[in-house]
């Protein structure tokens, strides 16, 4: 291992290394603000019990505040290398696990560590190349039960299926919650927490209590952790997965069989609807999208434009001029001219302008199509086109995800994403949790130029 990597790995404390081995504690640390498609999900956050650390007491005790985290990590690493029952040859694996747990302790799913393979997969997705079921996935928070005994859950949800991918072909929708994969429960909480309510009215030696305890342990042992579930859904190729899905409006869970494979997405589609109206679909913001919508708008001569942002999930920021944010700002500029296109709310309520210097490609009567899969920077774009360009927003409530997330490249091909602020519209309107304000409410599906929502948007523009 190189010396720089050792320095990187030293930053994780003892408690986080222990937490990384717990079967479902920190594995459940994934959540985002749910949108209106997930209105039944609760926003409150709490942590599942941490794993304890056994050991013997020392005659000399130190004030924890006097011990640097890197010293604790070095001490633990020394004991593992010297005393662990099996030979430890891969210190990098230990370090990666510790760093993952350190970031997971922040209880922010957007701030996470990516090993080199995971980082390459993320970069591929940002550039329109998806593997697995072909869907953008996230983890939402939900309360199980009511009152003081309610249990906090983290549940795997679909933000949006990728157009033309296996998930879309199988009928998965934005807001679907995946509860089982091939019959294995996707661990959403520690079921042993439910024993607390049971033991209030029964002795711990009661047969009913003992049976419930065994069932809880078995359910954990046979379940699939959230990281493993995400790996299966994002990485598997050439196989079918049987999913159990909960969907708003469906009384019973649905059984869905989804194939897996590689899916490539063309980020932009442009069509002339008639002599004066055009249709511009932007499914993903990236550098290719910027090139394509710039060329399409330069060649068009329409005065009315439908901008379809349905199932555009946004993404982490790699720069102001490139990537998802650079592409989003460029689109706002092409449609409304230079100026403030958004705002980032930083720590301490500091407001930072997101401006574009891109000139307008023309003067348009605008309408914007959105749905529950419209998320993040795509929501900022929709809100800013409404505020700056007078666009009519048509469709259903958007996801309500305002996280301003930065993608950082680390040594040896690893990376991390970190939440550095909150996205607001050009006028500083916060859409967290509630989505973008809709002018014309209508049920809409995924992006398609010939559906009824587009005709309604043409009339609204």
C-alpha positions in Angstrom: 0.0 0.0 0.0 1.3 3.5 -0.8 2.0 6.0 1.9 -0.7 8.5 0.7 -3.3 5.8 0.9 -2.2 4.8 4.4 -2.7 8.5 5.4 -6.2 8.5 3.9 -7.2 5.3 5.7 -5.9 6.5 9.1 -8.8 9.0 9.4 -11.4 6.4 10.5 -12.1 5.9 14.2 -12.4 2.6 16.1 -16.2 2.8 16.5 -16.7 3.2 12.8 -14.6 0.2 11.9 -16.7 -1.9 14.3 -19.9 -0.5 12.9 -18.8 -1.5 9.4 -19.1 -5.2 10.4 -22.6 -4.9 11.8 -25.0 -6.8 9.6 -27.6 -4.1 9.3 -26.7 -1.1 11.4 -24.8 1.2 9.1 -26.0 -0.8 6.1 -29.3 1.0 6.6 -27.8 4.5 6.5 -29.2 5.4 3.1 -32.0 7.9 2.7 -33.2 10.9 0.7 -36.0 13.4 1.1 -39.1 11.6 -0.4 -41.1 13.3 -3.1 -44.9 13.4 -3.5 -44.8 10.1 -5.3 -43.6 8.8 -1.9 -45.9 11.0 0.2 -46.7 8.1 2.6 -43.1 8.0 3.7 -42.0 9.8 6.8 -39.1 12.1 7.0 -37.9 11.6 10.5 -34.5 10.0 11.0 -33.1 7.8 13.8 -30.3 5.3 13.8 -30.5 1.6 14.5 -28.5 0.2 17.4 -24.7 0.2 17.0 -22.6 -2.9 17.5 -20.8 -2.9 20.8 -17.1 -3.5 21.2 -15.9 -6.0 23.7 -12.6 -5.8 25.6 -10.9 -5.4 28.9 -10.5 -2.3 31.0 -7.2 -0.7 31.5 -5.9 0.7 34.8 -5.1 3.9 33.0 -8.0 5.7 31.3 -7.8 8.5 28.8 -10.3 11.2 28.2 -11.8 10.3 24.8 -11.3 13.9 23.8 -7.6 13.5 24.2 -7.4 10.6 21.7 -7.1 11.4 18.0 -9.3 9.2 15.7 -6.3 8.3 13.6 -4.5 7.0 16.7 -7.4 4.8 17.5 -7.5 3.5 14.0 -3.8 2.7 14.1 -4.2 0.9 17.4 -7.1 -1.2 16.1 -5.3 -2.0 12.8 -2.2 -3.1 14.8 -4.3 -5.5 16.9 -6.2 -6.9 13.9 -2.9 -7.6 12.0 -1.3 -9.1 15.1 -4.1 -11.0 16.8 -6.9 -11.7 14.3 -7.4 -15.4 13.8 -6.8 -15.3 10.0 -3.9 -13.7 8.2 -4.7 -10.2 7.0 -3.1 -9.5 3.7 -5.3 -6.7 2.3 -5.0 -3.6 4.4 -6.7 -1.6 1.7 -9.9 -3.6 2.2 -9.9 -2.8 5.9 -9.3 0.9 5.2 -12.0 1.1 2.6 -14.4 -0.5 5.0 -13.5 1.9 7.7 -13.9 5.0 5.5 -17.3 3.7 4.3 -18.5 3.4 7.9 -17.0 6.8 8.8 -19.1 8.5 6.1 -22.1 6.3 6.9 -22.1 7.6 10.4 -23.2 11.0 9.1 -26.5 9.4 8.2 -26.5 11.0 4.8 -26.7 8.6 1.9 -25.4 11.1 -0.5 -22.1 11.4 1.3 -20.5 8.0 0.7 -17.3 6.3 -0.3 -16.9 4.5 -3.7 -14.2 1.9 -4.2 -12.5 2.1 -7.7 -15.1 -0.3 -9.3 -18.1 1.5 -7.8 -16.7 4.9 -8.9 -16.3 3.6 -12.5 -19.9 2.4 -12.4 -21.0 5.8 -11.1 -19.1 7.6 -13.9 -20.6 5.3 -16.5 -24.1 6.1 -15.2 -23.5 9.9 -15.3 -22.5 9.4 -18.9 -25.6 7.4 -19.8 -24.3 3.8 -19.5 -26.3 1.8 -17.0 -26.0 -1.8 -16.0 -28.3 -4.1 -14.0 -32.1 -3.4 -14.1 -31.6 0.1 -15.6 -33.1 2.4 -12.9 -32.0 5.1 -10.6 -32.4 3.9 -7.1 -32.4 5.6 -3.7 -33.3 4.8 -0.1 -36.2 6.5 1.7 -37.2 6.7 5.3 -40.4 5.4 6.7 -41.9 4.8 10.1 -43.2 1.3 10.9 -46.0 1.6 13.5 -47.2 4.7 15.4 -46.4 6.3 18.7 -43.3 6.0 20.8 -42.8 2.4 19.7 -42.6 3.2 16.0 -39.5 1.9 14.2 -37.5 3.9 11.7 -37.0 2.0 8.4 -34.8 2.6 5.4 -36.4 1.2 2.2 -35.1 0.8 -1.3 -37.1 2.9 -3.8 -37.1 3.7 -7.5 -36.5 7.3 -8.4 -37.0 6.7 -12.1 -36.6 3.8 -14.6 -34.2 4.5 -17.5 -36.1 4.8 -20.8 -35.8 1.6 -22.7 -34.1 -0.3 -19.9 -35.2 -3.6 -18.3 -37.0 -1.8 -15.4 -39.0 0.3 -17.7 -39.9 -2.7 -19.8 -41.0 -4.6 -16.7 -43.3 -1.8 -15.7 -41.4 -0.4 -12.6 -42.5 3.1 -11.8 -41.0 6.1 -10.0 -41.8 5.7 -6.3 -42.0 1.9 -6.3 -40.5 0.4 -3.1 -38.6 -2.8 -3.6 -39.0 -5.0 -0.5 -37.7 -8.4 -1.7 -35.2 -9.6 -4.3 -35.5 -13.3 -5.2 -37.6 -13.9 -2.1 -35.0 -12.4 0.2 -36.1 -9.5 2.4 -34.3 -6.2 1.7 -33.3 -5.4 5.3 -35.1 -2.2 6.2 -34.7 -2.3 10.0 -33.6 -4.6 12.8 -36.6 -6.8 13.5 -35.3 -7.4 17.0 -36.4 -3.9 17.8 -40.0 -5.2 17.6 -39.2 -7.4 20.6 -39.2 -4.4 22.9 -43.0 -4.0 22.6 -43.5 -7.7 23.0 -41.4 -8.0 26.2 -43.3 -5.2 27.8 -46.2 -7.6 28.4 -44.3 -10.9 28.6 -41.4 -12.4 30.5 -38.2 -12.8 28.4 -38.4 -16.6 29.0 -42.0 -16.7 27.6 -42.2 -19.1 24.7 -43.9 -16.5 22.5 -41.0 -14.1 23.2 -38.4 -16.7 22.5 -40.1 -17.7 19.2 -40.3 -14.1 18.1 -36.6 -13.6 18.9 -35.6 -16.6 16.8 -37.7 -15.4 13.9 -36.1 -12.0 14.1 -32.6 -13.4 14.0 -33.6 -15.7 11.1 -35.1 -12.9 9.1 -31.9 -10.9 9.5 -29.7 -13.9 8.5 -31.8 -14.6 5.4 -32.2 -11.0 4.4 -30.2 -8.9 1.9 -28.5 -5.8 3.1 -29.1 -2.5 1.3 -25.6 -2.3 -0.1 -25.9 -5.9 -1.4 -29.3 -5.2 -2.8 -28.0 -2.1 -4.7 -25.1 -4.2 -6.0 -27.5 -6.9 -7.3 -29.8 -4.4 -9.0 -27.0 -2.2 -10.5 -24.4 -4.8 -11.4 -26.1 -8.0 -12.3 -26.1 -8.8 -16.1 -27.7 -11.6 -18.1 -30.0 -12.8 -15.4 -33.6 -12.2 -14.2 -34.5 -11.0 -10.7 -37.8 -11.5 -9.0 -38.8 -8.3 -7.2 -41.6 -7.7 -4.6 -42.7 -4.1 -5.0 -45.0 -1.9 -2.9 -46.7 0.8 -5.0 -48.8 3.7 -3.9 -52.4 3.0 -4.8 -52.0 -0.8 -4.9 -53.5 -2.7 -2.0 -51.2 -5.7 -2.3 -47.5 -6.0 -3.1 -46.7 -6.6 -6.8 -44.5 -9.4 -8.1 -42.2 -8.2 -11.0 -39.7 -10.1 -12.9 -36.9 -7.9 -14.3 -34.1 -8.8 -16.6 -30.7 -7.3 -16.3 -28.2 -6.0 -18.8 -26.5 -2.9 -20.2 -28.6 0.1 -21.2 -27.3 3.1 -23.0 -29.3 6.4 -22.9 -29.4 9.1 -25.5 -29.8 12.1 -23.3 -31.6 14.4 -25.8 -34.4 14.0 -28.3 -35.7 16.9 -30.4 -38.7 16.9 -32.8 -40.8 19.5 -34.6 -44.4 19.0 -33.5 -45.7 21.5 -36.1 -44.6 24.6 -37.9 -44.3 26.7 -34.7 -43.9 24.2 -31.8 -41.0 21.9 -30.9 -40.4 19.1 -28.4 -37.1 18.9 -26.5 -36.6 15.9 -24.2 -33.6 15.9 -21.8 -33.5 12.6 -20.0 -30.1 13.2 -18.5 -27.9 16.2 -17.9 -24.3 15.6 -19.0 -21.7 16.9 -21.5 -23.3 15.0 -24.4 -26.7 16.5 -23.6 -25.2 20.0 -23.7 -23.8 19.4 -27.2 -27.0 17.8 -28.5 -29.6 20.4 -27.2 -27.3 23.2 -28.2 -27.2 21.9 -31.8 -30.9 21.1 -31.8 -31.9 24.6 -30.7 -29.5 26.3 -33.1 -31.2 24.4 -36.0 -34.8 24.9 -34.9 -37.0 27.8 -35.9 -39.9 27.3 -33.5 -41.4 29.9 -31.3 -43.1 27.5 -28.8 -41.1 24.7 -27.0 -42.1 21.8 -24.8 -39.2 20.8 -22.5 -39.7 17.3 -21.3 -37.8 16.7 -18.0 -39.8 13.6 -17.0 -37.6 10.9 -15.3 -34.6 13.2 -15.4 -33.0 12.5 -12.0 -30.2 15.0 -12.0 -27.0 13.8 -10.3 -23.8 14.8 -8.4 -21.8 17.9 -9.4 -18.5 17.5 -11.1 -18.0 21.1 -12.0 -19.8 24.4 -12.8 -19.1 24.3 -16.5 -19.3 20.5 -17.1 -21.3 17.5 -16.0 -24.9 17.6 -14.7 -24.7 21.1 -13.2 -22.9 22.6 -16.2 -25.4 21.0 -18.6 -28.4 22.2 -16.5 -27.2 25.8 -16.4 -26.5 25.7 -20.1 -30.0 24.7 -20.9 -31.5 27.5 -18.7 -29.2 29.9 -20.6 -30.2 28.6 -24.0 -33.8 29.0 -23.2 -33.9 32.2 -21.1 -30.5 34.0 -21.6 -27.6 34.8 -19.1 -28.3 35.4 -15.4 -28.9 33.6 -12.2 -30.3 30.1 -12.9 -30.3 28.8 -9.3 -28.9 29.2 -5.8 -26.9 26.9 -3.5 -27.7 27.2 0.2 -24.5 26.5 2.0 -23.7 25.9 5.7 -24.6 28.8 7.9 -27.4 29.9 5.5 -24.9 31.4 3.1 -26.4 31.9 -0.4 -24.2 31.2 -3.5 -25.4 32.1 -6.9 -25.5 29.6 -9.8 -25.3 31.8 -12.9 -25.1 31.1 -16.6 -23.4 33.2 -19.2 -24.8 31.2 -22.1 -26.8 33.3 -24.6 -30.3 32.4 -25.5 -30.9 30.5 -28.7 -34.1 32.2 -29.3 -37.3 33.6 -27.7 -39.7 30.8 -26.8 -43.1 30.3 -25.3 -42.1 27.6 -22.8 -43.9 24.7 -21.1 -42.1 22.1 -19.0 -43.3 18.5 -18.5 -42.4 16.9 -15.1 -43.3 13.8 -13.1 -42.3 12.0 -9.9 -39.0 11.0 -11.5 -38.0 14.6 -12.1 -35.4 15.2 -9.4 -32.5 17.3 -8.2 -30.9 19.7 -10.8 -33.8 18.9 -13.2 -36.2 20.3 -10.6 -34.0 23.4 -10.3 -34.2 23.8 -14.1 -38.0 23.4 -14.2 -38.5 26.0 -11.4 -36.0 28.4 -13.0 -37.6 28.2 -16.4 -40.9 29.0 -14.7 -39.5 32.0 -12.9 -37.1 33.3 -15.6 -38.9 32.3 -18.8 -42.6 32.3 -17.7 -42.8 28.5 -18.5 -46.0 26.6 -17.6 -45.1 23.5 -15.6 -47.3 20.6 -16.6 -47.5 17.1 -15.1 -47.4 15.7 -11.6 -45.4 16.5 -8.4 -41.7 16.2 -8.7 -39.5 14.2 -6.4 -38.5 17.1 -4.1 -34.7 16.3 -3.9 -32.6 19.5 -3.4 -29.4 17.9 -2.4 -26.3 19.6 -3.8 -23.9 16.8 -4.0 -20.2 17.0 -5.1 -18.3 14.1 -6.7 -14.6 14.0 -5.5 -11.9 11.8 -7.0 -9.6 10.2 -4.5 -6.3 8.3 -4.8 -6.0 5.0 -6.6 -9.2 5.4 -8.5 -11.5 5.6 -5.4 -14.0 8.5 -4.9 -16.6 10.0 -2.7 -19.7 12.0 -2.9 -20.4 14.7 -0.3 -23.4 16.8 0.4 -22.2 20.4 0.3 -25.5 22.4 0.2 -29.1 22.6 -1.0 -30.3 23.6 -4.4 -32.9 26.4 -4.7 -34.6 27.9 -7.7 -33.4 31.1 -9.4 -35.5 33.2 -6.9 -34.3 31.1 -4.0 -37.4 28.9 -3.6 -36.8 25.7 -1.7 -38.5 22.6 -3.3 -37.2 20.1 -0.6 -39.7 17.4 0.0 -42.6 19.1 -1.9 -41.3 19.4 -5.4 -41.8 22.1 -8.0 -45.0 24.1 -8.1 -47.3 22.7 -10.9 -49.4 25.0 -13.1 -51.4 22.3 -14.8 -51.8 19.0 -12.9 -52.1 15.9 -15.1 -51.2 12.2 -14.8 -48.1 11.6 -16.9 -45.9 8.6 -17.6 -42.3 8.6 -18.8 -40.9 10.8 -21.6 -42.5 10.3 -25.0 -43.2 13.0 -27.7 -46.5 11.6 -28.8 -48.5 11.2 -25.5 -51.4 13.3 -24.4 -49.3 15.2 -21.8 -47.3 16.7 -24.6 -50.4 17.9 -26.4 -51.6 19.5 -23.2 -48.2 21.1 -22.7 -48.4 22.6 -26.2 -51.7 24.2 -25.3 -50.4 25.5 -22.0 -47.2 27.0 -23.5 
